[in-house]
Amino acid sequence: MADDNNVKQTVVDAVKAIKNGPRAMRMYMDMCAKCGTCASVCPVYHGRSEKRYNPAERTDIIRRIYRKHCTLSGKVLGKLAGAEDFDPTDVGKWQKTFYECTGCRRCAMYCPFGIDHSVITRKGRAILDQIGRTPQTMQKVVQISLETGNTDGANAAAFRAAVEFLEEEMHDEHGIDIKIPVDVQGAEYFYVPPSGDVLVNPEATMGLAKVFHVLGMTDRWTMSSKCFDGANYGLFTGNDKDMKDDNQVYVEETKQLGAKVLLMGECGHAYRIMKMMMEKAGWWGKLPFEITNCMQWTAEQIKNDRLEFDTSRNPQPVTYHDPCNFGRSCGITEEPRTILLASCADFREMHPNRGENWCCGGGGGLSAMDDILQFRMEISGKKKLEQIRETGAKYVATACSNCKRQLTQLMEYHHEEIEVGGVHDMLSRAILINGKAAERQDYT
């Protein structure tokens, strides 16, 4: 790690760069009225109403330095103008504070000026990354992903073994062969889930495989033994280079396979990076393939009456948690509900929902940080726990590996007998293949 003088210069230079950066960021530095609206809708502040958890207070950490170095009033009046220089002894405070924001962007929906405090949080994390102070638990996940291509640290052999196991499971369920193609050159669809949906909670991938099978399209899709994890933690650490490098791997693999559609799995931040950031910003120029999400694709098949279900296979009350990246950042809210309403007997909404839904408490990569488990369970996840309890649901479906991990731990921590899983998990249990649903009886 750099010495104090170098750290200070790096931090100040990074903050000063805001002045020549995106207009929205500059606006965020100037327009906050400290009205408190952001705090009133923040899951962290709801969990514990302390000043340090107020989004505007967190943003002020950077705003004070910006005023000191980038505004005339700050240079002349100093603290009287809300300006303050960076103190290298505050690095520990930064490290803690900027990783107490889930990056859910709920504040931006309600702020009268549209200030998105998650953008400032990411800037703070980016600066921490520049000076080598990304929290170790987060950095470990990033390092594993960069070294192996996935956050689980699995190699191609482990992936293939997992796929074979899933095919055996589906054979046991339906008595027929249902394949998960791997490394098929020229396949129309290239499916990229989070690695957890293959190695840890694979029912979502099994569900999608069943959809392709029912449609007679098994030969038209593939996965890759080299690229099977859409998770991209560069978004969470603020490291744009890591984020783009990770993203480019999947762009190149899609081209190499000759796929026409990059079909992203149940991973909100992965889809957001691919569709809303990479494609719209044109990081790699005009792409020779389409980008969509598996829930959008499956919902379309349901709307076209191409799939049938036995909802009695999912009799328990089911609710849906809108992942922040899908709901608020990408507007994917109706498609998962189309799937759940078709495959479940008793679907119940949380309120509020869709774009206004409360974060699970583990967003922004926090769900990977077990060293802050108590914070996630008792503070940032408090509101979500309240929401789930109010529905009376016994199953929480969601479309994000980070949300699944956070919610599973949240239920266990608070001794709730509520199952957590994916959207295609529910589909997998109820979809009819040759007129029959899966033979397994242990789902309820």
C-alpha positions as CSV (number, residue, x, y, z in Angstrom):
1,M,0.0,0.0,0.0
2,A,1.2,3.5,-0.8
3,D,2.5,5.8,1.9
4,D,0.2,8.6,3.3
5,N,1.4,11.3,0.9
6,N,0.8,9.1,-2.1
7,V,-2.5,7.9,-0.8
8,K,-3.7,11.5,-0.3
9,Q,-2.6,12.6,-3.7
10,T,-4.3,9.6,-5.3
11,V,-7.5,10.3,-3.5
12,V,-7.5,14.0,-4.2
13,D,-6.7,13.5,-7.9
14,A,-9.6,11.0,-8.2
15,V,-12.0,13.4,-6.6
16,K,-10.8,16.3,-8.7
17,A,-11.4,14.2,-11.8
18,I,-15.1,14.4,-11.1
19,K,-15.1,18.0,-12.4
20,N,-14.2,16.8,-15.9
21,G,-16.3,13.6,-15.7
22,P,-20.0,12.8,-16.4
23,R,-22.4,15.7,-15.9
24,A,-24.6,13.7,-13.5
25,M,-21.7,13.1,-11.1
26,R,-20.9,16.9,-11.1
27,M,-24.6,17.6,-10.4
28,Y,-24.6,15.2,-7.5
29,M,-21.7,17.2,-6.0
30,D,-23.7,20.4,-6.1
31,M,-27.4,19.8,-5.7
32,C,-28.1,17.9,-2.5
33,A,-30.5,19.8,-0.3
34,K,-30.1,17.5,2.7
35,C,-33.9,17.0,2.8
36,G,-33.6,13.5,4.2
37,T,-35.8,11.8,1.5
38,C,-33.0,9.4,0.6
39,A,-32.6,8.3,4.2
40,S,-36.4,7.6,4.5
41,V,-36.3,5.1,1.7
42,C,-32.9,3.5,2.3
43,P,-32.9,-0.1,3.5
44,V,-29.7,0.5,5.6
45,Y,-31.1,3.6,7.3
46,H,-34.4,1.8,7.9
47,G,-32.4,-0.9,9.6
48,R,-30.7,1.5,11.9
49,S,-31.4,5.2,11.9
50,E,-27.9,6.5,12.6
51,K,-26.3,9.4,10.8
52,R,-23.5,7.3,9.3
53,Y,-26.1,5.2,7.4
54,N,-27.8,8.3,5.8
55,P,-26.9,8.1,2.0
56,A,-26.4,11.9,1.9
57,E,-23.9,11.7,4.8
58,R,-22.0,9.0,3.0
59,T,-21.9,11.1,-0.2
60,D,-20.7,14.0,1.8
61,I,-17.4,12.2,2.5
62,I,-16.5,12.8,-1.2
63,R,-18.5,16.0,-1.6
64,R,-16.4,17.8,1.1
65,I,-13.2,17.0,-0.7
66,Y,-14.7,18.0,-4.0
67,R,-15.6,21.4,-2.6
68,K,-12.2,21.9,-1.1
69,H,-10.4,21.3,-4.4
70,C,-12.9,22.1,-7.1
71,T,-15.0,25.1,-5.9
72,L,-14.0,28.7,-5.3
73,S,-16.1,28.9,-2.1
74,G,-14.5,25.7,-0.8
75,K,-10.9,26.9,-1.6
76,V,-11.6,30.3,0.1
77,L,-13.9,29.5,3.0
78,G,-13.0,26.0,3.8
79,K,-15.2,24.3,6.4
80,L,-17.6,27.3,6.3
81,A,-18.5,26.2,2.8
82,G,-18.7,22.5,3.7
83,A,-15.2,21.8,2.4
84,E,-12.6,19.6,3.9
85,D,-9.4,18.1,2.8
86,F,-8.7,14.3,2.8
87,D,-7.0,12.9,5.8
88,P,-5.2,9.6,5.2
89,T,-6.2,8.4,8.6
90,D,-9.8,8.3,7.3
91,V,-9.0,5.4,4.9
92,G,-10.4,2.9,7.4
93,K,-13.6,4.9,7.7
94,W,-13.9,5.0,3.9
95,Q,-13.4,1.2,3.7
96,K,-16.2,0.6,6.2
97,T,-18.7,3.3,5.1
98,F,-18.6,2.7,1.4
99,Y,-19.2,-1.0,2.0
100,E,-22.3,-0.3,4.1
101,C,-24.3,0.8,1.0
102,T,-26.0,-1.9,-1.0
103,G,-26.0,0.1,-4.2
104,C,-29.7,-0.6,-4.6
105,R,-30.4,2.9,-6.2
106,R,-33.7,3.2,-4.3
107,C,-32.6,6.7,-3.2
108,A,-32.5,7.9,-6.8
109,M,-36.2,6.9,-7.4
110,Y,-37.4,9.3,-4.6
111,C,-34.8,12.1,-4.5
112,P,-36.4,15.3,-5.8
113,F,-33.2,16.0,-7.7
114,G,-32.7,12.4,-8.9
115,I,-29.4,12.0,-7.0
116,D,-28.2,8.4,-7.2
117,H,-26.0,7.9,-4.1
118,S,-24.9,4.5,-5.4
119,V,-22.9,6.3,-8.1
120,I,-21.0,8.2,-5.4
121,T,-20.6,5.0,-3.4
122,R,-19.0,3.3,-6.4
123,K,-16.7,6.3,-6.8
124,G,-15.6,5.8,-3.2
125,R,-15.0,2.1,-3.8
126,A,-13.1,2.9,-6.9
127,I,-10.8,5.2,-5.0
128,L,-10.3,2.5,-2.3
129,D,-9.4,0.0,-5.1
130,Q,-6.8,2.5,-6.5
131,I,-5.1,2.7,-3.1
132,G,-5.3,-1.1,-2.5
133,R,-7.9,-0.9,0.2
134,T,-10.8,-2.9,-1.2
135,P,-12.0,-5.1,1.7
136,Q,-10.1,-8.4,1.7
137,T,-13.3,-10.5,1.5
138,M,-14.4,-8.7,-1.6
139,Q,-10.9,-8.7,-3.1
140,K,-10.7,-12.4,-2.6
141,V,-13.8,-13.0,-4.7
142,V,-12.5,-10.7,-7.4
143,Q,-9.1,-12.4,-7.5
144,I,-10.7,-15.9,-7.8
145,S,-12.9,-14.7,-10.6
146,L,-10.0,-13.1,-12.5
147,E,-7.8,-16.2,-12.1
148,T,-10.4,-18.9,-12.9
149,G,-13.1,-17.1,-14.8
150,N,-15.8,-17.7,-12.1
151,T,-16.4,-16.7,-8.5
152,D,-16.5,-20.4,-7.4
153,G,-13.0,-21.1,-8.6
154,A,-14.1,-24.1,-10.6
155,N,-12.3,-25.4,-13.7
156,A,-13.7,-26.8,-17.0
157,A,-13.6,-30.4,-15.7
158,A,-15.6,-29.4,-12.6
159,F,-18.1,-27.6,-14.8
160,R,-18.5,-30.6,-17.1
161,A,-19.0,-32.9,-14.1
162,A,-21.6,-30.6,-12.7
163,V,-23.5,-30.6,-16.0
164,E,-23.4,-34.4,-16.2
165,F,-24.8,-34.6,-12.7
166,L,-27.7,-32.2,-13.6
167,E,-28.5,-34.3,-16.7
168,E,-28.7,-37.4,-14.4
169,E,-30.9,-35.5,-12.0
170,M,-33.3,-34.6,-14.8
171,H,-33.3,-38.2,-16.0
172,D,-34.3,-39.3,-12.6
173,E,-37.1,-36.7,-12.5
174,H,-38.6,-37.4,-15.9
175,G,-37.3,-40.8,-17.0
176,I,-35.9,-39.3,-20.3
177,D,-32.7,-37.7,-21.4
178,I,-32.7,-33.9,-21.2
179,K,-29.4,-32.5,-22.3
180,I,-27.4,-29.4,-21.4
181,P,-25.2,-28.8,-24.5
182,V,-21.6,-27.6,-23.9
183,D,-19.2,-25.9,-26.3
184,V,-21.5,-26.4,-29.3
185,Q,-20.2,-24.4,-32.3
186,G,-22.9,-22.6,-34.2
187,A,-25.6,-22.9,-31.6
188,E,-28.1,-20.1,-31.8
189,Y,-28.3,-19.3,-28.0
190,F,-25.3,-19.0,-25.7
191,Y,-26.5,-19.3,-22.1
192,V,-24.5,-17.6,-19.4
193,P,-25.8,-17.9,-15.8
194,P,-24.0,-17.1,-12.6
195,S,-21.8,-20.0,-11.8
196,G,-23.9,-20.7,-8.7
197,D,-26.8,-21.7,-10.9
198,V,-24.7,-24.6,-12.1
199,L,-22.5,-25.5,-9.1
200,V,-24.5,-24.5,-6.0
201,N,-28.2,-23.9,-6.8
202,P,-28.6,-25.6,-10.2
203,E,-32.4,-25.9,-10.4
204,A,-32.6,-22.7,-12.5
205,T,-30.3,-24.1,-15.2
206,M,-32.3,-27.4,-15.1
207,G,-35.5,-25.4,-15.6
208,L,-34.1,-23.6,-18.7
209,A,-32.8,-26.9,-20.1
210,K,-36.3,-28.4,-19.7
211,V,-37.8,-25.4,-21.6
212,F,-35.4,-25.9,-24.5
213,H,-36.2,-29.7,-24.5
214,V,-40.0,-29.1,-24.6
215,L,-39.6,-26.7,-27.5
216,G,-37.5,-29.2,-29.4
217,M,-34.6,-26.7,-29.3
218,T,-31.9,-28.7,-27.5
219,D,-29.6,-28.5,-30.5
220,R,-30.0,-24.7,-30.7
221,W,-28.4,-23.7,-27.4
222,T,-25.2,-24.2,-25.6
223,M,-23.1,-23.3,-22.5
224,S,-19.4,-22.9,-22.4
225,S,-16.9,-24.8,-20.3
226,K,-14.6,-21.7,-20.4
227,C,-17.2,-19.0,-19.7
228,F,-20.0,-20.1,-17.3
229,D,-20.2,-17.3,-14.8
230,G,-21.8,-14.0,-15.7
231,A,-20.9,-12.5,-12.3
232,N,-18.7,-9.4,-12.6
233,Y,-17.5,-7.9,-9.4
234,G,-15.7,-5.0,-11.1
235,L,-19.1,-3.3,-10.9
236,F,-19.0,-3.6,-7.1
237,T,-15.4,-2.7,-6.5
238,G,-15.5,0.3,-8.8
239,N,-12.7,-1.1,-11.0
240,D,-13.8,-0.3,-14.6
241,K,-10.9,-2.2,-16.1
242,D,-11.7,-5.4,-14.3
243,M,-15.4,-5.0,-15.2
244,K,-14.6,-4.4,-18.9
245,D,-12.0,-7.2,-19.1
246,D,-14.4,-9.7,-17.6
247,N,-17.2,-8.5,-19.9
248,Q,-15.0,-8.8,-23.0
249,V,-14.3,-12.5,-22.3
250,Y,-18.0,-13.2,-22.8
251,V,-18.3,-11.0,-25.8
252,E,-15.4,-12.9,-27.5
253,E,-16.7,-16.3,-26.5
254,T,-20.1,-15.5,-28.0
255,K,-18.4,-14.5,-31.2
256,Q,-16.2,-17.6,-31.2
257,L,-19.2,-19.9,-30.7
258,G,-21.0,-18.1,-33.5
259,A,-24.1,-17.6,-31.4
260,K,-26.8,-15.2,-32.5
261,V,-28.2,-14.6,-29.0
262,L,-26.3,-14.1,-25.7
263,L,-28.8,-15.4,-23.2
264,M,-28.0,-14.1,-19.8
265,G,-29.2,-16.1,-16.7
266,E,-30.7,-15.1,-13.4
267,C,-28.1,-12.6,-12.5
268,G,-29.2,-9.0,-12.4
269,H,-25.8,-7.2,-12.3
270,A,-24.4,-9.4,-15.1
271,Y,-27.3,-8.5,-17.4
272,R,-27.2,-4.9,-16.4
273,I,-23.5,-4.7,-17.4
274,M,-24.1,-6.5,-20.6
275,K,-27.3,-4.9,-21.8
276,M,-27.6,-1.5,-20.1
277,M,-23.9,-0.5,-19.9
278,M,-21.8,-2.4,-22.4
279,E,-24.2,-2.6,-25.3
280,K,-25.6,0.9,-24.9
281,A,-22.2,2.5,-24.4
282,G,-20.7,0.5,-27.3
283,W,-17.7,-0.7,-25.4
284,W,-16.8,-3.1,-28.2
285,G,-18.5,-1.5,-31.1
286,K,-21.6,-2.9,-32.9
287,L,-22.2,-6.5,-31.7
288,P,-23.0,-9.3,-34.1
289,F,-25.4,-10.9,-31.7
290,E,-28.5,-10.0,-29.6
291,I,-28.5,-9.8,-25.8
292,T,-31.5,-10.9,-23.8
293,N,-32.3,-12.5,-20.5
294,C,-33.6,-16.0,-19.9
295,M,-36.7,-14.8,-18.0
296,Q,-37.6,-12.5,-21.0
297,W,-37.2,-15.5,-23.3
298,T,-39.1,-18.0,-21.2
299,A,-41.9,-15.6,-20.5
300,E,-42.3,-15.1,-24.2
301,Q,-42.7,-18.9,-24.7
302,I,-45.4,-18.9,-22.0
303,K,-47.3,-16.0,-23.5
304,N,-47.3,-17.9,-26.8
305,D,-48.8,-20.9,-25.1
306,R,-45.8,-23.1,-25.9
307,L,-45.4,-24.5,-22.4
308,E,-47.7,-26.3,-20.0
309,F,-47.5,-26.6,-16.2
310,D,-49.0,-28.4,-13.2
311,T,-49.3,-25.7,-10.6
312,S,-50.1,-28.3,-7.9
313,R,-46.4,-29.1,-7.9
314,N,-45.9,-25.7,-6.3
315,P,-48.8,-25.5,-3.8
316,Q,-47.0,-23.5,-1.1
317,P,-47.4,-19.7,-0.9
318,V,-44.7,-18.1,-3.2
319,T,-43.5,-14.5,-3.3
320,Y,-41.0,-12.8,-5.6
321,H,-38.2,-10.5,-4.6
322,D,-37.3,-8.1,-7.3
323,P,-33.5,-7.9,-7.5
324,C,-32.5,-4.3,-7.6
325,N,-30.4,-4.7,-10.8
326,F,-33.3,-6.3,-12.7
327,G,-36.1,-4.2,-11.3
328,R,-34.7,-0.7,-10.8
329,S,-31.8,-0.8,-13.3
330,C,-33.2,-2.9,-16.1
331,G,-37.0,-2.7,-15.8
332,I,-37.4,-6.5,-15.9
333,T,-40.3,-6.9,-13.5
334,E,-43.2,-8.6,-15.4
335,E,-41.4,-11.5,-17.0
336,P,-40.5,-13.3,-13.7
337,R,-44.1,-12.8,-12.6
338,T,-45.4,-14.3,-15.8
339,I,-43.3,-17.4,-15.1
340,L,-44.3,-17.7,-11.5
341,L,-48.0,-17.1,-12.1
342,A,-47.9,-19.9,-14.7
343,S,-46.1,-22.4,-12.5
344,C,-47.3,-21.7,-8.9
345,A,-50.7,-22.2,-7.3
346,D,-50.4,-19.4,-4.7
347,F,-48.4,-16.4,-5.8
348,R,-48.3,-13.4,-3.4
349,E,-46.8,-10.0,-3.9
350,M,-44.7,-8.0,-1.5
351,H,-45.5,-4.4,-1.1
352,P,-44.0,-2.2,-2.5
353,N,-42.7,-4.2,-5.4
354,R,-41.1,-4.0,-8.8
355,G,-39.0,-0.9,-9.2
356,E,-39.9,0.3,-5.7
357,N,-39.1,-3.0,-4.0
358,W,-36.7,-3.0,-1.0
359,C,-33.2,-4.4,-1.4
360,C,-32.5,-7.8,0.0
361,G,-29.7,-6.2,2.1
362,G,-26.8,-7.9,0.3
363,G,-26.6,-5.9,-2.9
364,G,-23.5,-4.2,-4.2
365,G,-21.6,-7.4,-3.6
366,L,-22.2,-7.3,0.2
367,S,-23.7,-10.8,0.2
368,A,-20.2,-12.2,-0.5
369,M,-18.8,-10.5,2.6
370,D,-19.4,-12.9,5.6
371,D,-17.3,-10.6,7.8
372,I,-20.2,-8.2,7.9
373,L,-22.9,-10.9,8.3
374,Q,-24.4,-9.3,11.4
375,F,-24.8,-6.0,9.6
376,R,-26.5,-7.7,6.7
377,M,-28.8,-9.8,8.9
378,E,-29.8,-7.1,11.4
379,I,-29.5,-3.8,9.6
380,S,-29.4,-3.9,5.8
381,G,-31.7,-6.9,5.5
382,K,-34.2,-5.9,8.2
383,K,-36.8,-4.3,5.9
384,K,-36.7,-7.2,3.4
385,L,-37.3,-9.7,6.3
386,E,-40.3,-7.6,7.3
387,Q,-41.7,-7.7,3.8
388,I,-41.3,-11.4,3.4
389,R,-43.0,-12.1,6.7
390,E,-45.9,-10.0,5.8
391,T,-46.7,-12.1,2.8
392,G,-46.9,-15.4,4.7
393,A,-44.9,-17.0,1.9
394,K,-43.1,-20.2,2.4
395,Y,-40.9,-19.8,-0.7
396,V,-39.1,-16.7,-1.9
397,A,-38.2,-16.8,-5.6
398,T,-35.6,-14.3,-6.9
399,A,-33.4,-14.0,-9.9
400,C,-30.0,-13.2,-8.5
401,S,-27.3,-15.4,-6.9
402,N,-26.3,-12.6,-4.5
403,C,-30.0,-12.1,-3.5
404,K,-30.4,-15.9,-3.1
405,R,-27.4,-16.1,-0.8
406,Q,-28.4,-13.1,1.3
407,L,-32.1,-14.2,1.6
408,T,-31.1,-17.8,2.4
409,Q,-28.8,-16.6,5.2
410,L,-31.5,-14.1,6.3
411,M,-34.0,-16.9,6.7
412,E,-31.6,-19.1,8.6
413,Y,-30.3,-16.3,10.8
414,H,-33.9,-15.4,11.9
415,H,-35.0,-19.0,12.2
416,E,-37.6,-18.7,9.4
417,E,-38.8,-21.9,7.7
418,I,-38.9,-20.3,4.3
419,E,-37.2,-21.7,1.2
420,V,-35.3,-19.5,-1.2
421,G,-34.6,-20.2,-4.8
422,G,-34.8,-19.1,-8.4
423,V,-37.6,-18.3,-10.8
424,H,-36.8,-21.1,-13.1
425,D,-36.6,-23.4,-10.1
426,M,-40.3,-23.1,-9.8
427,L,-40.8,-23.7,-13.5
428,S,-38.6,-26.8,-13.3
429,R,-40.8,-28.4,-10.7
430,A,-44.1,-27.7,-12.6
431,I,-43.3,-27.9,-16.3
432,L,-45.0,-30.7,-18.1
433,I,-42.8,-32.9,-20.3
434,N,-44.7,-35.5,-22.3
435,G,-47.7,-34.5,-20.2
436,K,-46.0,-35.1,-16.9
437,A,-44.2,-33.0,-14.3
438,A,-41.1,-34.1,-12.5
439,E,-41.4,-37.3,-10.5
440,R,-39.7,-36.0,-7.4
441,Q,-41.9,-35.5,-4.4
442,D,-39.6,-33.6,-2.0
443,Y,-40.3,-30.1,-3.2
444,T,-43.1,-29.4,-0.7
